[in-house]
């Protein structure tokens, strides 16, 4: 719907827009998680919340997230049409999707008990588990309308992006964090330090659930107001289901929804096993957010501009250049994820302590979450690297191959979860996911090699192996600096710990940067040139 000048401008600046908005949203998300940790630690209310959130959260991420199937389908079809044709199409899809998801919402409310039992069967085995189960069922029913809101958010997100508007949709998730923080603030003012006492677990669970629902509602409302203002449709019911554009959207939306849903099924599988280990669900959420914050920012910054580049090089005559771009994506992934992952492993305990350890979140909780964070750090590169390869298949018009690989991964994840949780405890669930991502990435690369006439395996593997070894040194340098500062300055309060962690992490990254700039990698030169251009432009 945007004019050609607007499209060119958006392609040149969209990575920066999305990165800035995602950073702000992630910061608010981290503050929200810190507040939850301080109020409830790894206790009953937050454990129940993590089980209750599985299905509503699954739908919100799947249907309403950036690069999700609703967003992708709306953009791919609506962007080709002028506003007069796009508006009835958006209103028809809103009516169709809203009607279906309203029925889904009603079903979630009715079948809350059996659905929680499916998500977390281990809760019914102990008295403590029964309390968590009861709170989770209550929270699940409160958050059930998020199923409807998820679809509406996804359609709004796609409509605004098709009209060359990226900032508001990308930053709108912060409203969810603000709503939940407001609820926790009111609860803290009412109860004071009593908020951490077990008898208030049910009340805390209510606040978490209602705050989450209100946040999703606000996220949709801020989008729909801008849609109305820009003339991109209203909430008018429109039943033009046989319009050609509707069929076109559904043809994209259907396979993309199933393919995206496969990854979320792996998350559910992990939580199914986690229900047999007390406090694991909340620990996974706390550690996961610490990893997803940098992952989300870097993945959006990297993948959003790469997808149109891959698409333009999809024809066979451009495959040599396509292979160079794939290499760039993988090396840039290694440049960012490998050193960050190494520092996550080396400094897991001080990271968790600085971010979360206060009030109800004690030293024991920090050690539990830190072990899981270490496992997450090991898998950061393959998580994002797999996503880069998946985008290549999408650019080549092949959504079936990633879908088939994702189905196979579900069975592999169940198998690895079963064994790894016995061998490694709670961190085994994350290690199992890492194993699945490694197998998935190798399988996709092998299939891609056959699809585009071979890949230069050795040429790509050598720099990634070098970056892996260098990142190990980065982690060791960070750990050594932190240990030295601890011996010199002691184990003090929050500010001292933050200072020690910052110096250790910064020192480790400095070692990485000093060596990697002398490795002669073209991707490093490209990365440095872009940073210089950005800072030069800012000045």
MIZAKOL-463112 format. One record per residue (C-alpha): x, y, z; chain; residue number from 1. Coordinates in nm, 4 decimals, decimal comma. Layout:
N
        x        y        z chain resi
        X        Y        Z     A  NUM
...
REM end
This chain:
539
        x        y        z chain resi
   0,0000   0,0000   0,0000     A    1
   0,2950   0,2307   0,0509     A    2
   0,4375   0,4118  -0,2464     A    3
   0,7631   0,2903  -0,3981     A    4
   0,9728   0,5592  -0,2292     A    5
   0,8280   0,4611   0,1040     A    6
   0,9086   0,0957   0,0379     A    7
   1,2702   0,1696  -0,0450     A    8
   1,3058   0,3853   0,2622     A    9
   1,1486   0,1170   0,4782     A   10
   1,3820  -0,1551   0,3472     A   11
   1,6828   0,0621   0,4280     A   12
   1,5662   0,1567   0,7780     A   13
   1,3379  -0,1257   0,8929     A   14
   1,6165  -0,3147   1,0728     A   15
   1,6968  -0,0099   1,2853     A   16
   1,3312   0,0646   1,3552     A   17
   1,2527  -0,2932   1,4567     A   18
   1,5728  -0,3217   1,6631     A   19
   1,5041  -0,0022   1,8593     A   20
   1,1404  -0,0899   1,9231     A   21
   1,2267  -0,4483   2,0169     A   22
   1,4975  -0,3264   2,2565     A   23
   1,2512  -0,1008   2,4387     A   24
   0,9913  -0,3796   2,4587     A   25
   1,2499  -0,6297   2,5827     A   26
   1,3715  -0,3905   2,8524     A   27
   1,0162  -0,3521   2,9809     A   28
   0,9745  -0,7298   2,9607     A   29
   1,2878  -0,7803   3,1691     A   30
   1,1702  -0,5289   3,4308     A   31
   0,8355  -0,7104   3,4423     A   32
   1,0093  -1,0427   3,5018     A   33
   1,2266  -0,8876   3,7723     A   34
   0,9139  -0,7635   3,9497     A   35
   0,7545  -1,1094   3,9290     A   36
   1,0732  -1,2687   4,0647     A   37
   1,0910  -1,0227   4,3538     A   38
   0,7267  -1,0776   4,4453     A   39
   0,6949  -1,4543   4,4041     A   40
   1,0421  -1,6059   4,3524     A   41
   0,9986  -1,9575   4,2162     A   42
   0,6871  -2,0098   4,4282     A   43
   0,3365  -2,1405   4,3726     A   44
   0,1760  -1,8376   4,2031     A   45
   0,4407  -1,7979   3,9324     A   46
   0,4761  -2,1747   3,8802     A   47
   0,1013  -2,2000   3,8193     A   48
   0,1135  -1,8949   3,5930     A   49
   0,3758  -2,0528   3,3690     A   50
   0,1570  -2,3595   3,3158     A   51
  -0,1605  -2,1533   3,2677     A   52
   0,0157  -1,9280   3,0162     A   53
   0,1267  -2,2155   2,7894     A   54
  -0,1772  -2,2217   2,5567     A   55
  -0,2788  -1,8506   2,5680     A   56
   0,0864  -1,7516   2,5328     A   57
   0,1335  -2,0053   2,2531     A   58
  -0,1518  -1,8451   2,0606     A   59
  -0,0279  -1,4913   2,1299     A   60
   0,3228  -1,5701   2,0021     A   61
   0,2006  -1,7865   1,7147     A   62
  -0,0785  -1,5654   1,5814     A   63
   0,0127  -1,2187   1,7067     A   64
   0,3922  -1,2149   1,6924     A   65
   0,6321  -1,0451   1,4524     A   66
   0,7035  -1,2702   1,1520     A   67
   0,4107  -1,4870   1,2668     A   68
   0,1765  -1,6490   1,0138     A   69
  -0,1044  -1,3902   1,0447     A   70
   0,1413  -1,1030   1,0139     A   71
   0,3219  -1,2628   0,7172     A   72
   0,0020  -1,3576   0,5333     A   73
  -0,1570  -1,0133   0,5711     A   74
   0,1590  -0,8315   0,4598     A   75
   0,2183  -1,0582   0,1594     A   76
  -0,1334  -1,0030   0,0216     A   77
  -0,2449  -0,6598   0,1444     A   78
   0,0785  -0,4817   0,0487     A   79
   0,0044  -0,5527  -0,3197     A   80
  -0,3294  -0,3723  -0,3114     A   81
  -0,4383  -0,0109  -0,2834     A   82
  -0,6235   0,1047   0,0265     A   83
  -0,9724   0,0822  -0,1277     A   84
  -0,9239  -0,2864  -0,1994     A   85
  -0,7264  -0,3585   0,1175     A   86
  -0,9819  -0,2217   0,3683     A   87
  -1,2673  -0,4668   0,2920     A   88
  -1,0103  -0,7466   0,2847     A   89
  -0,8812  -0,6553   0,6332     A   90
  -1,2351  -0,6218   0,7704     A   91
  -1,3378  -0,9589   0,6215     A   92
  -1,0346  -1,1333   0,7718     A   93
  -1,1023  -0,9671   1,1083     A   94
  -1,4608  -1,0981   1,1000     A   95
  -1,3591  -1,4492   0,9942     A   96
  -1,0657  -1,4861   1,2337     A   97
  -1,2524  -1,3146   1,5186     A   98
  -1,5478  -1,5529   1,4854     A   99
  -1,3307  -1,8649   1,4840     A  100
  -1,1133  -1,7521   1,7758     A  101
  -1,4178  -1,6479   1,9787     A  102
  -1,5316  -2,0109   1,9640     A  103
  -1,1796  -2,1197   2,0617     A  104
  -1,1925  -1,8831   2,3618     A  105
  -1,5225  -2,0321   2,4816     A  106
  -1,3804  -2,3836   2,4446     A  107
  -1,0727  -2,2892   2,6495     A  108
  -1,2897  -2,1618   2,9338     A  109
  -1,5069  -2,4750   2,9349     A  110
  -1,2207  -2,7250   2,9149     A  111
  -0,9720  -2,5456   3,1406     A  112
  -0,9341  -2,8358   3,3873     A  113
  -0,8510  -3,1137   3,1382     A  114
  -0,6251  -2,8809   2,9367     A  115
  -0,4158  -2,7939   3,2433     A  116
  -0,3928  -3,1679   3,3199     A  117
  -0,2618  -3,2255   2,9671     A  118
  -0,0076  -2,9442   2,9985     A  119
   0,1141  -3,0429   3,3465     A  120
   0,0127  -3,3991   3,4440     A  121
   0,2691  -3,4120   3,7235     A  122
   0,0815  -3,1547   3,9321     A  123
  -0,1860  -3,4017   4,0438     A  124
   0,0706  -3,6306   4,2097     A  125
   0,1362  -3,4170   4,5215     A  126
  -0,0591  -3,1895   4,7569     A  127
   0,1614  -2,8935   4,6624     A  128
   0,1014  -2,9735   4,2989     A  129
  -0,2748  -2,9741   4,3525     A  130
  -0,2569  -2,6173   4,4843     A  131
  -0,0580  -2,5101   4,1801     A  132
  -0,3093  -2,6894   3,9556     A  133
  -0,6068  -2,5102   4,1100     A  134
  -0,4469  -2,1680   4,0703     A  135
  -0,3393  -2,2544   3,7150     A  136
  -0,6964  -2,3461   3,6138     A  137
  -0,8248  -2,0139   3,7492     A  138
  -0,5509  -1,8215   3,5653     A  139
  -0,6127  -2,0183   3,2451     A  140
  -0,9807  -1,9192   3,2369     A  141
  -0,8973  -1,5528   3,2963     A  142
  -0,6393  -1,5502   3,0137     A  143
  -0,8511  -1,7516   2,7672     A  144
  -0,9674  -1,4369   2,5743     A  145
  -0,6055  -1,3907   2,4676     A  146
  -0,6865  -1,6467   2,1971     A  147
  -0,9209  -1,3950   2,0331     A  148
  -0,6890  -1,1000   2,0966     A  149
  -0,3925  -1,2875   1,9450     A  150
  -0,5595  -1,3133   1,6047     A  151
  -0,6701  -0,9499   1,6090     A  152
  -0,3188  -0,8350   1,7078     A  153
  -0,1651  -1,0382   1,4247     A  154
  -0,4034  -0,8891   1,1671     A  155
  -0,3418  -0,5378   1,2990     A  156
   0,0332  -0,5925   1,2984     A  157
   0,0243  -0,7075   0,9352     A  158
  -0,2078  -0,4250   0,8254     A  159
   0,0180  -0,1568   0,9733     A  160
   0,3340  -0,3130   0,8304     A  161
   0,1724  -0,3355   0,4861     A  162
   0,1117   0,0406   0,5141     A  163
   0,4845   0,0938   0,5909     A  164
   0,4350   0,1449   0,9663     A  165
   0,6747  -0,0574   1,1830     A  166
   0,7358   0,1363   1,5037     A  167
   0,4011   0,0991   1,6813     A  168
   0,3482  -0,2731   1,6112     A  169
   0,7041  -0,3538   1,7195     A  170
   0,6823  -0,1545   2,0421     A  171
   0,3230  -0,2448   2,1347     A  172
   0,4231  -0,5516   2,3464     A  173
   0,5565  -0,3131   2,6115     A  174
   0,1949  -0,2245   2,6981     A  175
   0,1533  -0,5824   2,8197     A  176
   0,4525  -0,5392   3,0507     A  177
   0,3251  -0,2031   3,1757     A  178
  -0,0160  -0,3495   3,2630     A  179
   0,1357  -0,6371   3,4575     A  180
   0,3793  -0,4075   3,6373     A  181
   0,0870  -0,1843   3,7364     A  182
  -0,1006  -0,4802   3,8852     A  183
   0,2045  -0,5969   4,0782     A  184
   0,2630  -0,2427   4,2047     A  185
  -0,0912  -0,2192   4,3406     A  186
  -0,0553  -0,5612   4,5056     A  187
   0,2778  -0,4645   4,6632     A  188
   0,1352  -0,1379   4,7992     A  189
  -0,1596  -0,3277   4,9477     A  190
   0,0321  -0,6145   5,1077     A  191
   0,3829  -0,4803   5,1555     A  192
   0,6328  -0,7541   5,2447     A  193
   0,3432  -0,9932   5,3075     A  194
   0,3211  -1,0381   4,9307     A  195
   0,5828  -1,3162   4,9509     A  196
   0,3856  -1,5215   5,2056     A  197
   0,2274  -1,8480   5,0791     A  198
  -0,1282  -1,7618   5,1870     A  199
  -0,1393  -1,4859   4,9261     A  200
  -0,0470  -1,7172   4,6365     A  201
  -0,4053  -1,7226   4,5031     A  202
  -0,4294  -1,3422   4,5100     A  203
  -0,0917  -1,3149   4,3398     A  204
  -0,2077  -1,5602   4,0766     A  205
  -0,5156  -1,3453   4,0075     A  206
  -0,3028  -1,0341   3,9605     A  207
  -0,0674  -1,2126   3,7195     A  208
  -0,3545  -1,3456   3,5085     A  209
  -0,5630  -1,0257   3,4940     A  210
  -0,2532  -0,8132   3,4317     A  211
  -0,1541  -1,0353   3,1385     A  212
  -0,5028  -1,0220   2,9860     A  213
  -0,5228  -0,6439   3,0270     A  214
  -0,1808  -0,6108   2,8657     A  215
  -0,2886  -0,8099   2,5584     A  216
  -0,6049  -0,5983   2,5347     A  217
  -0,4013  -0,2754   2,5463     A  218
  -0,1612  -0,4127   2,2844     A  219
  -0,4534  -0,4643   2,0471     A  220
  -0,6291  -0,1364   2,1285     A  221
  -0,3272   0,0832   2,0522     A  222
  -0,2971  -0,0878   1,7144     A  223
  -0,6652  -0,0708   1,6245     A  224
  -0,6830   0,3016   1,7034     A  225
  -0,4012   0,3689   1,4553     A  226
  -0,5703   0,1423   1,1997     A  227
  -0,8859   0,3511   1,2222     A  228
  -0,6918   0,6775   1,2061     A  229
  -0,5032   0,5637   0,8948     A  230
  -0,8174   0,4354   0,7246     A  231
  -0,7090   0,0697   0,7373     A  232
  -1,0444  -0,0735   0,8381     A  233
  -1,2702  -0,0728   1,1428     A  234
  -1,4425  -0,3402   1,3529     A  235
  -1,7281  -0,3519   1,1047     A  236
  -1,8516  -0,7079   1,0444     A  237
  -1,7949  -0,8029   0,6801     A  238
  -1,8769  -1,1458   0,5388     A  239
  -1,7126  -1,1317   0,1941     A  240
  -1,5464  -1,4671   0,2550     A  241
  -1,5264  -1,5555  -0,1161     A  242
  -1,3134  -1,2565  -0,2137     A  243
  -1,0007  -1,3708  -0,4041     A  244
  -0,7763  -1,1896  -0,1570     A  245
  -0,9252  -1,3820   0,1371     A  246
  -0,8457  -1,7114  -0,0287     A  247
  -0,4940  -1,5892  -0,1040     A  248
  -0,4366  -1,4926   0,2610     A  249
  -0,5679  -1,8286   0,3839     A  250
  -0,3399  -2,0142   0,1404     A  251
  -0,0394  -1,8461   0,3036     A  252
  -0,1746  -1,8434   0,6591     A  253
  -0,2655  -2,2116   0,6873     A  254
   0,0718  -2,3808   0,6176     A  255
   0,2625  -2,1014   0,7945     A  256
   0,0508  -2,1458   1,1093     A  257
   0,1134  -2,5198   1,1236     A  258
   0,4861  -2,4760   1,0562     A  259
   0,5247  -2,2063   1,3239     A  260
   0,3189  -2,4109   1,5674     A  261
   0,5635  -2,6991   1,5582     A  262
   0,8229  -2,4980   1,7527     A  263
   0,5696  -2,4081   2,0212     A  264
   0,4800  -2,7753   2,0602     A  265
   0,8407  -2,8338   2,1655     A  266
   0,7947  -2,5683   2,4361     A  267
   0,4847  -2,7511   2,5575     A  268
   0,6793  -3,0802   2,5598     A  269
   0,9449  -2,9259   2,7845     A  270
   0,6814  -2,7987   3,0275     A  271
   0,5091  -3,1378   3,0313     A  272
   0,8302  -3,2928   3,1627     A  273
   0,8974  -2,9891   3,3849     A  274
   0,5719  -3,0483   3,5721     A  275
   0,7366  -3,3466   3,7441     A  276
   1,0148  -3,1285   3,8945     A  277
   0,8977  -2,8570   4,1402     A  278
   0,9779  -2,4954   4,0466     A  279
   1,1182  -2,5899   3,7044     A  280
   0,8503  -2,4099   3,5018     A  281
   0,9213  -2,0748   3,6644     A  282
   1,2987  -2,1282   3,6480     A  283
   1,2757  -2,1994   3,2742     A  284
   1,0809  -1,8762   3,2274     A  285
   1,3289  -1,6639   3,4243     A  286
   1,6342  -1,8064   3,2467     A  287
   1,4612  -1,8037   2,9102     A  288
   1,3897  -1,4319   2,9289     A  289
   1,7569  -1,3536   2,9955     A  290
   1,8467  -1,5358   2,6733     A  291
   1,5481  -1,4191   2,4670     A  292
   1,6217  -1,0518   2,5354     A  293
   1,9450  -1,0387   2,3288     A  294
   1,8209  -1,3148   2,0979     A  295
   1,5004  -1,1274   2,0155     A  296
   1,6791  -0,8013   1,9404     A  297
   1,9534  -0,9576   1,7279     A  298
   1,7234  -1,2021   1,5470     A  299
   1,4791  -0,9282   1,4449     A  300
   1,7653  -0,7014   1,3392     A  301
   1,9282  -0,9797   1,1368     A  302
   1,6302  -1,1681   0,9911     A  303
   1,4054  -0,8776   0,8894     A  304
   1,6510  -0,7314   0,6341     A  305
   1,7866  -1,0743   0,5257     A  306
   1,4520  -1,2181   0,4117     A  307
   1,3949  -0,9718   0,1225     A  308
   1,7602  -1,0152   0,0182     A  309
   1,7224  -1,3932   0,0080     A  310
   1,3981  -1,3538  -0,1884     A  311
   1,5627  -1,1383  -0,4553     A  312
   1,8328  -1,4035  -0,5040     A  313
   1,5984  -1,7038  -0,5235     A  314
   1,6360  -1,7562  -0,9011     A  315
   1,8989  -2,0188  -1,0028     A  316
   2,1145  -1,7626  -1,1833     A  317
   2,1658  -1,5797  -0,8506     A  318
   2,2475  -1,8840  -0,6360     A  319
   2,6196  -1,8086  -0,6112     A  320
   2,5402  -1,4717  -0,4553     A  321
   2,2663  -1,6330  -0,2432     A  322
   2,5269  -1,8684  -0,0935     A  323
   2,7442  -1,5692  -0,0043     A  324
   2,4484  -1,4038   0,1681     A  325
   2,3690  -1,7228   0,3607     A  326
   2,7318  -1,7351   0,4745     A  327
   2,7036  -1,3708   0,5848     A  328
   2,3933  -1,4521   0,7868     A  329
   2,5578  -1,7490   0,9580     A  330
   2,8859  -1,5697   1,0306     A  331
   2,7039  -1,2635   1,1674     A  332
   2,5024  -1,5030   1,3828     A  333
   2,8263  -1,6530   1,5116     A  334
   2,9813  -1,3104   1,5731     A  335
   2,6943  -1,2157   1,8028     A  336
   2,5577  -1,5375   1,9521     A  337
   2,8764  -1,7348   2,0231     A  338
   3,0495  -1,4779   2,2511     A  339
   2,7219  -1,3846   2,4204     A  340
   2,6447  -1,7515   2,4797     A  341
   2,9934  -1,8103   2,6214     A  342
   2,9526  -1,5221   2,8663     A  343
   2,6063  -1,6502   2,9632     A  344
   2,7671  -1,9820   3,0569     A  345
   3,0679  -1,8333   3,2361     A  346
   2,8791  -1,5630   3,4271     A  347
   2,5417  -1,7333   3,4716     A  348
   2,5281  -1,7081   3,8510     A  349
   2,6232  -1,3377   3,8816     A  350
   2,3882  -1,2522   3,5925     A  351
   2,0937  -1,4191   3,7658     A  352
   2,1836  -1,2688   4,1018     A  353
   2,2100  -0,9133   3,9660     A  354
   1,8898  -0,9368   3,7627     A  355
   1,6613  -1,1337   3,9945     A  356
   1,7972  -1,1916   4,3471     A  357
   1,5912  -0,9789   4,5826     A  358
   1,2995  -1,0323   4,8250     A  359
   1,1351  -1,3704   4,7495     A  360
   1,4031  -1,4662   4,4962     A  361
   1,6823  -1,5975   4,7222     A  362
   2,0317  -1,7464   4,6699     A  363
   1,8955  -2,0990   4,6267     A  364
   1,6626  -1,9786   4,3498     A  365
   1,9573  -1,8028   4,1810     A  366
   2,1625  -2,1218   4,1720     A  367
   1,8690  -2,3189   4,0303     A  368
   1,8014  -2,0658   3,7540     A  369
   2,1737  -2,0161   3,6804     A  370
   2,2175  -2,3855   3,5952     A  371
   1,9366  -2,3562   3,3392     A  372
   2,0793  -2,0299   3,2019     A  373
   2,4117  -2,2056   3,1367     A  374
   2,2315  -2,4646   2,9270     A  375
   2,0502  -2,1905   2,7332     A  376
   2,3810  -2,0125   2,6642     A  377
   2,5255  -2,3228   2,4991     A  378
   2,2484  -2,3271   2,2383     A  379
   2,2158  -1,9609   2,1378     A  380
   2,4075  -1,9923   1,8087     A  381
   2,2167  -2,2930   1,6721     A  382
   1,8823  -2,1406   1,7748     A  383
   1,9327  -1,8336   1,5575     A  384
   2,1401  -2,0112   1,2894     A  385
   1,8521  -2,2506   1,2254     A  386
   1,6168  -1,9564   1,1804     A  387
   1,8491  -1,8055   0,9175     A  388
   1,8372  -2,1289   0,7142     A  389
   1,4585  -2,1567   0,7508     A  390
   1,4246  -1,8067   0,5997     A  391
   1,6242  -1,9242   0,2959     A  392
   1,3723  -2,2022   0,2343     A  393
   1,0860  -1,9511   0,2639     A  394
   1,2606  -1,7217   0,0138     A  395
   1,2886  -2,0173  -0,2266     A  396
   0,9136  -2,0701  -0,1954     A  397
   0,9562  -2,3934   0,0029     A  398
   0,7638  -2,3975   0,3286     A  399
   0,7129  -2,7740   0,3268     A  400
   1,0737  -2,8738   0,4017     A  401
   1,1027  -2,6748   0,7296     A  402
   0,7569  -2,8054   0,8226     A  403
   0,8607  -3,1696   0,7754     A  404
   1,1833  -3,1159   0,9690     A  405
   0,9822  -2,9510   1,2497     A  406
   0,7505  -3,2535   1,2737     A  407
   1,0494  -3,4885   1,3041     A  408
   1,1937  -3,2577   1,5708     A  409
   0,8871  -3,3016   1,7916     A  410
   0,9556  -3,6738   1,8290     A  411
   1,3277  -3,6141   1,8763     A  412
   1,2543  -3,3540   2,1454     A  413
   1,0327  -3,5957   2,3387     A  414
   1,3043  -3,8628   2,3240     A  415
   1,5828  -3,6267   2,4353     A  416
   1,3662  -3,4709   2,7084     A  417
   1,2963  -3,8168   2,8506     A  418
   1,6633  -3,9118   2,8783     A  419
   1,8230  -3,5724   2,9465     A  420
   1,5928  -3,4847   3,2360     A  421
   1,7039  -3,8083   3,4061     A  422
   2,0724  -3,7398   3,3429     A  423
   2,0915  -3,3624   3,3984     A  424
   1,7725  -3,2664   3,5848     A  425
   1,5953  -2,9430   3,4898     A  426
   1,8834  -2,8121   3,2673     A  427
   1,8417  -3,1314   3,0634     A  428
   1,5221  -2,9900   2,9129     A  429
   1,7175  -2,6986   2,7653     A  430
   2,0029  -2,9251   2,6542     A  431
   1,7455  -3,1418   2,4762     A  432
   1,6161  -2,8361   2,2891     A  433
   1,9729  -2,7481   2,1945     A  434
   2,0234  -3,0996   2,0607     A  435
   1,7082  -3,0711   1,8530     A  436
   1,8242  -2,7370   1,7096     A  437
   2,1657  -2,8813   1,6188     A  438
   2,0067  -3,1747   1,4340     A  439
   1,7518  -2,9430   1,2707     A  440
   2,0155  -2,6957   1,1503     A  441
   2,2398  -2,9682   1,0050     A  442
   1,9430  -3,1391   0,8358     A  443
   1,8213  -2,8131   0,6830     A  444
   2,1707  -2,7255   0,5569     A  445
   2,2064  -3,0716   0,4018     A  446
   1,8662  -3,0421   0,2312     A  447
   1,9461  -2,6878   0,1191     A  448
   2,2747  -2,8069  -0,0291     A  449
   2,0868  -3,0507  -0,2498     A  450
   1,8354  -2,7844  -0,3434     A  451
   2,0750  -2,5109  -0,4624     A  452
   2,3575  -2,7113  -0,6123     A  453
   2,5835  -2,7694  -0,3135     A  454
   2,7259  -2,5660  -0,0284     A  455
   3,0923  -2,4917   0,0518     A  456
   3,0858  -2,6846   0,3797     A  457
   3,4537  -2,6517   0,4699     A  458
   3,4644  -2,2832   0,3748     A  459
   3,1734  -2,2117   0,6094     A  460
   3,2706  -2,4501   0,8906     A  461
   3,6248  -2,3155   0,9334     A  462
   3,5358  -1,9580   1,0437     A  463
   3,2482  -2,0810   1,2613     A  464
   3,4823  -2,3284   1,4340     A  465
   3,7371  -2,0476   1,4852     A  466
   3,4683  -1,8218   1,6338     A  467
   3,3598  -2,1062   1,8647     A  468
   3,7142  -2,1518   1,9983     A  469
   3,7555  -1,7753   2,0370     A  470
   3,4237  -1,7544   2,2218     A  471
   3,5422  -2,0212   2,4659     A  472
   3,8378  -1,7926   2,5390     A  473
   3,5942  -1,5021   2,5760     A  474
   3,4007  -1,6922   2,8419     A  475
   3,7196  -1,7869   3,0255     A  476
   3,8394  -1,4238   3,0182     A  477
   3,5054  -1,3027   3,1539     A  478
   3,5059  -1,5638   3,4308     A  479
   3,8679  -1,4854   3,5204     A  480
   3,7994  -1,1121   3,5455     A  481
   3,4908  -1,1667   3,7606     A  482
   3,6734  -1,4077   3,9931     A  483
   3,9639  -1,1629   4,0273     A  484
   3,7302  -0,8736   4,1096     A  485
   3,5517  -1,0901   4,3671     A  486
   3,8793  -1,1722   4,5393     A  487
   3,9910  -0,8084   4,5302     A  488
   3,6657  -0,6313   4,6210     A  489
   3,4616  -0,9012   4,7924     A  490
   3,0978  -0,9962   4,7443     A  491
   2,9073  -0,6733   4,8071     A  492
   2,5620  -0,5372   4,7315     A  493
   2,3771  -0,4826   4,4075     A  494
   2,5861  -0,1910   4,2745     A  495
   2,9181  -0,3620   4,3422     A  496
   2,7950  -0,6864   4,1843     A  497
   2,6666  -0,4947   3,8809     A  498
   3,0030  -0,3199   3,8457     A  499
   3,1949  -0,6483   3,8674     A  500
   2,9629  -0,8157   3,6167     A  501
   2,9846  -0,5229   3,3729     A  502
   3,3648  -0,5157   3,3857     A  503
   3,3876  -0,8938   3,3457     A  504
   3,1429  -0,9071   3,0556     A  505
   3,2892  -0,6013   2,8871     A  506
   3,6415  -0,7371   2,9302     A  507
   3,5457  -1,0700   2,7762     A  508
   3,3865  -0,8977   2,4765     A  509
   3,6925  -0,6743   2,4400     A  510
   3,9146  -0,9826   2,4153     A  511
   3,6785  -1,1256   2,1523     A  512
   3,6746  -0,8012   1,9514     A  513
   4,0533  -0,7621   1,9689     A  514
   4,1153  -1,1071   1,8223     A  515
   3,8236  -1,1299   1,5769     A  516
   3,9180  -0,8054   1,3995     A  517
   4,2500  -0,9695   1,3086     A  518
   4,0985  -1,2868   1,1653     A  519
   4,0429  -1,1373   0,8193     A  520
   3,6721  -1,2247   0,7998     A  521
   3,4849  -1,0095   0,5467     A  522
   3,1735  -1,0278   0,7656     A  523
   3,3647  -0,8699   1,0539     A  524
   3,4714  -0,5816   0,8275     A  525
   3,1100  -0,5415   0,7128     A  526
   2,9867  -0,5408   1,0732     A  527
   3,2472  -0,2826   1,1803     A  528
   3,1754  -0,0615   0,8757     A  529
   2,8038  -0,0630   0,9582     A  530
   2,8734   0,0351   1,3179     A  531
   3,1000   0,3180   1,2051     A  532
   2,8391   0,4377   0,9578     A  533
   2,5702   0,4337   1,2262     A  534
   2,7792   0,6250   1,4804     A  535
   2,9054   0,8651   1,2143     A  536
   2,5492   0,9364   1,1062     A  537
   2,4448   0,9890   1,4692     A  538
   2,7261   1,2403   1,5187     A  539
REM end
